[in-house]
Amino acid sequence: GAVVSQHPSWVICKSGTSVKIECRSLDFQATTMFWYRQFPKQSLMLMATSNEGSKATYEQGVEKDKFLINHASLTLSTLTVTSAHPEDSSFYICSARDRLAGAFGELFFGEGSRLTVL
Amino acid sequence: RKEVEQDPGPFNVPEGATVAFNCTYSNSASQSFFWYRQDCRKEPKLLMSVYSSGNEDGRFTAQLNRASQYISLLIRDSKLSDSATYLCVVRGNTDKLIFGTGTRLQVFP
């Protein structure tokens, strides 16, 4: 099946620093990728929709200046958590859809990135 | 009210048991329905789509009741490897997926 890779899997950083998480579709091209966040024992919450070549669309309550999303190519989207604080510690997961599968094609998930901010 | 609601469990069942999970959704315009499985500290993986006519995949059976806005998942002959969190997922008329909080299943020997 299609593979989506996230990097890094784990990251620990100091409060106030920025962290970049990469999401790559390895065997297909994705015009759209989605970024989710999951706190312990909670559901995945959609943060933003990443669109290749244009600005990301953020969900209500998600600060676009804090969570910078760049989707510069058809196989890579990045999420940068700027000035991270302990409350940003979470499991960040991306998903991507093959552009050839259409708007309702299956979503493939990355392995997730666990961020711990000290 | 949450858009997708599930009983968080945990459901503790012995091997070989049959277990059923339920899920309700609030948006009557929802069009697609799925069950995902998520292992601890891992990404969710698609288990099966759910169709109005009901569908089966081996030991797993999914049902959808649009009138009641209710989705179910039945697991027969539970295996130890079935232990995981099962996520009910709904999609409306956009391409966004809405996840339930999940129901945790623990199968014991």
Interface residues (C-beta under 8 A of the other chain):
Chain A: T32 F34 Y36 K41 Q42 S43 L44 M45 L46 T49 F91 I93 S95 R97 A103 F104 E106 L107 F109 G110 E111 G112 R114
Chain B: V4 P8 S32 R41 K42 E43 P44 K45 L46 L87 R91 D95 K96 L97 I98 F99 G100 T101 G102
